[in-house]
Amino acid sequence: MTLASILPRAAAALAALCVSAVADEIDATDLYDLPAADVVILGEVHDNPTHHAHQALAIDAMKPRAIVFEMLTDRQALRITPALLSDEAALGRALGWEDSGWPDFAMYYPIFAAGKDAAFFGGAIPGDEVRRAVSDGAASVFGAAAPIFGLDNALDELQQVLREAMQLSAHCDALPASVLPGMVEAQRLRDAGLARAVLAAMAETGGPVAVITGNGHARRDWGIPAALEAAAPDLSILSIGQFETSRDGPQPFDLWLVTDPEPREDPCIAFKSR
C-alpha cells in the first residue's frame, strides 16, 4: 500500500473520528469570554504576531493560575521573577531567548506581561532527548511514566501514515521516508512533555492552566489534549487553533479562528536550491 493511496482515507477517517464536539469558528472578541476549563490550550503559528496578541488577550481575560510554554524548559521557567516580568529586555536575556531559535521575543513578551500573576512552567523537552526519540522512540526516552501518557501504545496505521505525511510536508518534502516514523515519535515525546508540565502546574496551583504552543500540539486528536486525556481523564480541556487561511470542514480543535497571514519568505527555498 502506497502513501498516495492511504493518505486520503487516513485524513477522512481521522476527520470523522477525532473532531471535537464543538469545533466552532470564533473571532478575536470571543477570546475575552472563553468557556471555563481546567486547561486552555492556545495554539499559534509561531511567527505570527497577531496570534501572540490573541494569546495575551486570552490570558488577560481568563487570568490563569499557571501558564505552560512550549518555548521554555522547566529550568528556564524557574528564572522568571516579578522584577523581570516588568522589563522585556531583561526577561529575554534571562531566558536566553535570542539564542533559542524562537521568533522575536517582542512577539511573546505581551503574553508574559498579561500573565504576570501566574506561575510559569516550561514544557520543552531538551534537544538531545528529542533527537534520541527519533532513533529510540518516545516511550524509551520518556521513561517509566510513558504508559501514563499513552506513549507505549503504537499509533493505528491511518494516523501513523497521516502524521508521517504531515512531517514530510512540514519539512518541504525533503526528508527520506526512513526518518519520518522517528519524527512522529519526537512529536509524541513533545506532546507528552507538555502534558506532564500541565499536570505539574495543576498540582501546584489548582488551575486553571493556559498553554502557549503551536497548533500541532494543540489539536485534540493527537496533541496535548490526547496525552492529558490518557493521564488525567477528569480534566476539562479547551483547545484553540489559530490559522492563516480559511478552513473547510471540521477541525481537530474545540474553537478556532483565522487571521491574516504573516508575510514571510518561502521556508523551502533552501531545499529548492539544492
C-alpha positions as a Python dict, from the first residue, in 0.01 Angstrom:
ca = {
    (1, 'M'): (0, 0, 0),
    (2, 'T'): (145, 336, -102),
    (3, 'L'): (137, 667, 81),
    (4, 'A'): (-63, 819, -204),
    (5, 'S'): (-333, 555, -177),
    (6, 'I'): (-372, 554, 200),
    (7, 'L'): (-344, 924, 280),
    (8, 'P'): (-693, 1029, 160),
    (9, 'R'): (-851, 752, 366),
    (10, 'A'): (-641, 844, 667),
    (11, 'A'): (-744, 1207, 652),
    (12, 'A'): (-1111, 1121, 611),
    (13, 'A'): (-1106, 867, 892),
    (14, 'L'): (-934, 1100, 1136),
    (15, 'A'): (-1163, 1388, 1048),
    (16, 'A'): (-1465, 1173, 1116),
    (17, 'L'): (-1338, 1014, 1437),
    (18, 'C'): (-1134, 1281, 1609),
    (19, 'V'): (-1313, 1614, 1559),
    (20, 'S'): (-1418, 1765, 1890),
    (21, 'A'): (-1777, 1818, 1993),
    (22, 'V'): (-1769, 2196, 1940),
    (23, 'A'): (-1526, 2278, 1660),
    (24, 'D'): (-1667, 2628, 1618),
    (25, 'E'): (-1502, 2915, 1435),
    (26, 'I'): (-1471, 3226, 1652),
    (27, 'D'): (-1326, 3573, 1616),
    (28, 'A'): (-1083, 3760, 1836),
    (29, 'T'): (-1355, 3920, 2050),
    (30, 'D'): (-1461, 3575, 2169),
    (31, 'L'): (-1124, 3537, 2339),
    (32, 'Y'): (-1248, 3781, 2605),
    (33, 'D'): (-1506, 3526, 2721),
    (34, 'L'): (-1386, 3171, 2667),
    (35, 'P'): (-1571, 2873, 2814),
    (36, 'A'): (-1432, 2771, 3151),
    (37, 'A'): (-1192, 2475, 3156),
    (38, 'D'): (-917, 2336, 3375),
    (39, 'V'): (-673, 2359, 3083),
    (40, 'V'): (-694, 2608, 2796),
    (41, 'I'): (-453, 2534, 2511),
    (42, 'L'): (-383, 2839, 2294),
    (43, 'G'): (-239, 2735, 1960),
    (44, 'E'): (-37, 2953, 1727),
    (45, 'V'): (164, 2983, 1409),
    (46, 'H'): (492, 3062, 1580),
    (47, 'D'): (599, 3368, 1380),
    (48, 'N'): (259, 3537, 1353),
    (49, 'P'): (247, 3834, 1595),
    (50, 'T'): (-133, 3853, 1574),
    (51, 'H'): (-157, 3503, 1717),
    (52, 'H'): (55, 3606, 2014),
    (53, 'A'): (-153, 3919, 2065),
    (54, 'H'): (-460, 3695, 2077),
    (55, 'Q'): (-292, 3468, 2331),
    (56, 'A'): (-209, 3768, 2550),
    (57, 'L'): (-569, 3884, 2524),
    (58, 'A'): (-698, 3543, 2630),
    (59, 'I'): (-450, 3525, 2920),
    (60, 'D'): (-552, 3870, 3040),
    (61, 'A'): (-920, 3774, 3028),
    (62, 'M'): (-902, 3427, 3187),
    (63, 'K'): (-629, 3507, 3442),
    (64, 'P'): (-492, 3153, 3473),
    (65, 'R'): (-306, 3050, 3783),
    (66, 'A'): (-33, 2892, 3570),
    (67, 'I'): (99, 2919, 3215),
    (68, 'V'): (293, 2643, 3039),
    (69, 'F'): (518, 2747, 2750),
    (70, 'E'): (630, 2513, 2473),
    (71, 'M'): (923, 2752, 2424),
    (72, 'L'): (1070, 2709, 2773),
    (73, 'T'): (1235, 2428, 2965),
    (74, 'D'): (1150, 2395, 3331),
    (75, 'R'): (1490, 2543, 3419),
    (76, 'Q'): (1425, 2850, 3209),
    (77, 'A'): (1083, 2898, 3364),
    (78, 'L'): (1237, 2896, 3712),
    (79, 'R'): (1441, 3206, 3619),
    (80, 'I'): (1129, 3421, 3583),
    (81, 'T'): (1080, 3670, 3867),
    (82, 'P'): (829, 3951, 3921),
    (83, 'A'): (1104, 4206, 3862),
    (84, 'L'): (1197, 4052, 3528),
    (85, 'L'): (835, 4046, 3415),
    (86, 'S'): (834, 4427, 3418),
    (87, 'D'): (1143, 4450, 3196),
    (88, 'E'): (1112, 4299, 2848),
    (89, 'A'): (1480, 4316, 2760),
    (90, 'A'): (1597, 4174, 3093),
    (91, 'L'): (1347, 3890, 3079),
    (92, 'G'): (1453, 3799, 2727),
    (93, 'R'): (1818, 3790, 2835),
    (94, 'A'): (1742, 3582, 3144),
    (95, 'L'): (1561, 3326, 2932),
    (96, 'G'): (1835, 3317, 2670),
    (97, 'W'): (1566, 3380, 2413),
    (98, 'E'): (1786, 3529, 2143),
    (99, 'D'): (1979, 3202, 2112),
    (100, 'S'): (1673, 2978, 2143),
    (101, 'G'): (1569, 2973, 1778),
    (102, 'W'): (1218, 3100, 1853),
    (103, 'P'): (1079, 3414, 1682),
    (104, 'D'): (1146, 3762, 1821),
    (105, 'F'): (1080, 3785, 2194),
    (106, 'A'): (885, 4106, 2135),
    (107, 'M'): (604, 3887, 1999),
    (108, 'Y'): (591, 3674, 2314),
    (109, 'Y'): (658, 3931, 2585),
    (110, 'P'): (294, 4058, 2599),
    (111, 'I'): (190, 3705, 2700),
    (112, 'F'): (430, 3710, 2994),
    (113, 'A'): (314, 4058, 3089),
    (114, 'A'): (-53, 3960, 3073),
    (115, 'G'): (18, 3658, 3293),
    (116, 'K'): (236, 3839, 3545),
    (117, 'D'): (37, 3699, 3838),
    (118, 'A'): (55, 3339, 3716),
    (119, 'A'): (313, 3071, 3787),
    (120, 'F'): (526, 2988, 3483),
    (121, 'F'): (616, 2636, 3371),
    (122, 'G'): (832, 2508, 3089),
    (123, 'G'): (711, 2219, 2880),
    (124, 'A'): (1005, 2185, 2641),
    (125, 'I'): (1196, 1859, 2615),
    (126, 'P'): (1577, 1906, 2590),
    (127, 'G'): (1703, 1883, 2233),
    (128, 'D'): (1923, 1582, 2291),
    (129, 'E'): (1625, 1384, 2421),
    (130, 'V'): (1411, 1486, 2123),
    (131, 'R'): (1684, 1370, 1886),
    (132, 'R'): (1713, 1042, 2074),
    (133, 'A'): (1337, 987, 2037),
    (134, 'V'): (1385, 987, 1659),
    (135, 'S'): (1604, 679, 1684),
    (136, 'D'): (1487, 513, 2007),
    (137, 'G'): (1120, 608, 2024),
    (138, 'A'): (925, 840, 2254),
    (139, 'A'): (846, 577, 2518),
    (140, 'S'): (1211, 481, 2560),
    (141, 'V'): (1318, 841, 2612),
    (142, 'F'): (1027, 940, 2836),
    (143, 'G'): (1095, 655, 3075),
    (144, 'A'): (879, 488, 3334),
    (145, 'A'): (594, 737, 3302),
    (146, 'A'): (550, 668, 2929),
    (147, 'P'): (239, 445, 2976),
    (148, 'I'): (65, 720, 3172),
    (149, 'F'): (59, 935, 2859),
    (150, 'G'): (-6, 651, 2614),
    (151, 'L'): (343, 652, 2467),
    (152, 'D'): (370, 274, 2496),
    (153, 'N'): (83, 231, 2251),
    (154, 'A'): (157, 218, 1879),
    (155, 'L'): (-45, 454, 1661),
    (156, 'D'): (-302, 297, 1434),
    (157, 'E'): (-197, 269, 1069),
    (158, 'L'): (-411, 551, 936),
    (159, 'Q'): (-292, 802, 1195),
    (160, 'Q'): (69, 694, 1152),
    (161, 'V'): (60, 747, 777),
    (162, 'L'): (-114, 1083, 804),
    (163, 'R'): (129, 1207, 1066),
    (164, 'E'): (428, 1096, 862),
    (165, 'A'): (286, 1277, 561),
    (166, 'M'): (242, 1593, 766),
    (167, 'Q'): (601, 1572, 888),
    (168, 'L'): (716, 1533, 529),
    (169, 'S'): (517, 1837, 420),
    (170, 'A'): (637, 2043, 717),
    (171, 'H'): (996, 1969, 613),
    (172, 'C'): (944, 2069, 249),
    (173, 'D'): (923, 1708, 123),
    (174, 'A'): (1298, 1689, 184),
    (175, 'L'): (1316, 1409, 441),
    (176, 'P'): (1385, 1047, 349),
    (177, 'A'): (1095, 814, 422),
    (178, 'S'): (1306, 620, 672),
    (179, 'V'): (1323, 925, 903),
    (180, 'L'): (951, 1000, 915),
    (181, 'P'): (848, 748, 1183),
    (182, 'G'): (1116, 890, 1411),
    (183, 'M'): (992, 1244, 1351),
    (184, 'V'): (646, 1136, 1461),
    (185, 'E'): (798, 983, 1775),
    (186, 'A'): (971, 1313, 1850),
    (187, 'Q'): (638, 1494, 1821),
    (188, 'R'): (472, 1244, 2053),
    (189, 'L'): (751, 1299, 2305),
    (190, 'R'): (696, 1676, 2295),
    (191, 'D'): (321, 1633, 2343),
    (192, 'A'): (378, 1415, 2648),
    (193, 'G'): (634, 1660, 2789),
    (194, 'L'): (388, 1946, 2761),
    (195, 'A'): (112, 1736, 2917),
    (196, 'R'): (345, 1647, 3205),
    (197, 'A'): (413, 2017, 3264),
    (198, 'V'): (39, 2086, 3266),
    (199, 'L'): (-14, 1822, 3535),
    (200, 'A'): (266, 1973, 3741),
    (201, 'A'): (107, 2317, 3705),
    (202, 'M'): (-233, 2181, 3807),
    (203, 'A'): (-85, 2007, 4110),
    (204, 'E'): (97, 2320, 4224),
    (205, 'T'): (-169, 2584, 4156),
    (206, 'G'): (-502, 2405, 4119),
    (207, 'G'): (-556, 2566, 3779),
    (208, 'P'): (-681, 2687, 3550),
    (209, 'V'): (-373, 2638, 3336),
    (210, 'A'): (-309, 2804, 3000),
    (211, 'V'): (-72, 2653, 2745),
    (212, 'I'): (117, 2852, 2480),
    (213, 'T'): (208, 2621, 2195),
    (214, 'G'): (197, 2554, 1824),
    (215, 'N'): (-118, 2435, 1656),
    (216, 'G'): (22, 2087, 1607),
    (217, 'H'): (46, 2033, 1981),
    (218, 'A'): (-292, 2196, 2046),
    (219, 'R'): (-501, 1969, 1823),
    (220, 'R'): (-739, 1744, 2012),
    (221, 'D'): (-696, 1420, 1824),
    (222, 'W'): (-328, 1359, 1897),
    (223, 'G'): (-169, 1660, 2066),
    (224, 'I'): (-153, 1766, 2429),
    (225, 'P'): (-526, 1700, 2482),
    (226, 'A'): (-487, 1335, 2386),
    (227, 'A'): (-191, 1293, 2622),
    (228, 'L'): (-383, 1463, 2903),
    (229, 'E'): (-692, 1254, 2844),
    (230, 'A'): (-478, 942, 2883),
    (231, 'A'): (-311, 1069, 3202),
    (232, 'A'): (-588, 1269, 3370),
    (233, 'P'): (-926, 1199, 3208),
    (234, 'D'): (-1116, 1409, 3464),
    (235, 'L'): (-956, 1734, 3349),
    (236, 'S'): (-1168, 1961, 3133),
    (237, 'I'): (-976, 2084, 2828),
    (238, 'L'): (-1040, 2364, 2581),
    (239, 'S'): (-824, 2363, 2268),
    (240, 'I'): (-799, 2666, 2037),
    (241, 'G'): (-628, 2670, 1697),
    (242, 'Q'): (-520, 2977, 1502),
    (243, 'F'): (-476, 2969, 1125),
    (244, 'E'): (-368, 3199, 845),
    (245, 'T'): (-602, 3059, 578),
    (246, 'S'): (-971, 2971, 578),
    (247, 'R'): (-1067, 2620, 683),
    (248, 'D'): (-1312, 2384, 515),
    (249, 'G'): (-1492, 2117, 712),
    (250, 'P'): (-1448, 2014, 1075),
    (251, 'Q'): (-1126, 2093, 1260),
    (252, 'P'): (-950, 1900, 1541),
    (253, 'F'): (-994, 2181, 1793),
    (254, 'D'): (-1275, 2297, 2018),
    (255, 'L'): (-1254, 2652, 1881),
    (256, 'W'): (-1053, 2805, 1601),
    (257, 'L'): (-1001, 3136, 1426),
    (258, 'V'): (-841, 3269, 1110),
    (259, 'T'): (-613, 3573, 1090),
    (260, 'D'): (-427, 3747, 812),
    (261, 'P'): (-111, 3559, 713),
    (262, 'E'): (225, 3692, 824),
    (263, 'P'): (444, 3786, 524),
    (264, 'R'): (747, 3559, 515),
    (265, 'E'): (996, 3412, 275),
    (266, 'D'): (931, 3066, 139),
    (267, 'P'): (1080, 2839, 410),
    (268, 'C'): (1155, 2576, 145),
    (269, 'I'): (1384, 2798, -66),
    (270, 'A'): (1695, 2641, 85),
    (271, 'F'): (1576, 2296, -14),
    (272, 'K'): (1467, 2401, -363),
    (273, 'S'): (1812, 2545, -440),
    (274, 'R'): (1987, 2216, -375),
}
